[in-house]
Amino acid sequence: MSARRVLERADELATFTEEPGRITRPLATPALAGAMARVREWMVEADLEPVSDAMGNLVGRRGPGPRLIIGSHLDSVADAGRYDGILGVLIGLEVAAATDIPLEVVAFADEEGLRFQSTFLGSRAYVGAITPEEEAMVGIELGEPLFDGASGYLEVHIEQGPVLVAEDVPLGVVTAIFGQSRFNLAFTGEAAHAGTTPMTMRHDALAAAAEFVLAVERLAHETEGLVATVGELHIPHGACNVVPGRVDLTLDVRHADDVVRADAVATLQGVGRPGIDVSWAPIHHHEATPVSPTLRAKLAEAIDGRSIELPSGAGHDAVTMAGLTDIAILFVRSTGGSHNPGEAVTEGDVALAIDAATRFACSI
């Protein structure tokens, strides 16, 4: 019944959206506020005392501190699935309902960064790590952070990747979160007439950018464990009969080893062609986040059945929490990809995750 309730509640939260027919729930919107209000009611049902902050984070507490924190986020990307982030909060509520241990279930208000192109804004506000500029951007005065210590942090999350499905395993214990570097790049050449400019006299920014994109893909294939992505590419004032004079693109580089990631970025910074200027502007950076060996072992022991260990290529609120307490992350097998409406989990896998999270919580 617990797993069925989680799936039904996920379906209900999917109705809180800024875009009818699609799940889109950014920070500081009526949709997110409605979802938080419903989760607040479920927290009360689970014998948790709810409190919130100006950022919109919602916390359900029980017992004296320091408590085990179980958390994830309720915001979404545009046209999202119904389990990314949500599943971790709902499983936290089931752990609370099944136990009477000191516990804190947290629903973070902004992990995806859709509204302000931010990074972990909810969890960073929760621990008091946002800047005055970020407070002004959101239009709040945060005050005292909600975080008041912890005996550990557990995040249950859909895998967002294909490994558990490929291995036919329902649950995975995360070993580390990849370090990540993101950049905006601008390739600047010279716009020219497509018909009158000889090929040997061109400074084609798009051709240079295309070579760079292929170099990114090639390097990632050649480097064990590296993932690198050009996710956006734009030609300002592009036209069919104009040699592109400028191309803007984004780069995302990730690896579990920070040295390997830094070497990859340095290698890519050396890619270019004569006559084309390339500028790099950092967007975001965080180092690889190790998972607590002790909590990782306890989580593995709590799983009744087969599981595997694997790293997380995606960032999670656990990145923020790792700066203040030991963390553990439990992955649940998911199909249909992630960050899209095809996200899917089975009731059986959710039941196993609830059982594992409950056993883990009782062992802390």
Summary of the structure (lengths in Angstrom):
residues: 364
radius of gyration: 22.4
end to end distance: 25.0
largest distance: 77.7
contacts: 1297
relative contact order: 0.18
helix: 34%
strand: 27%
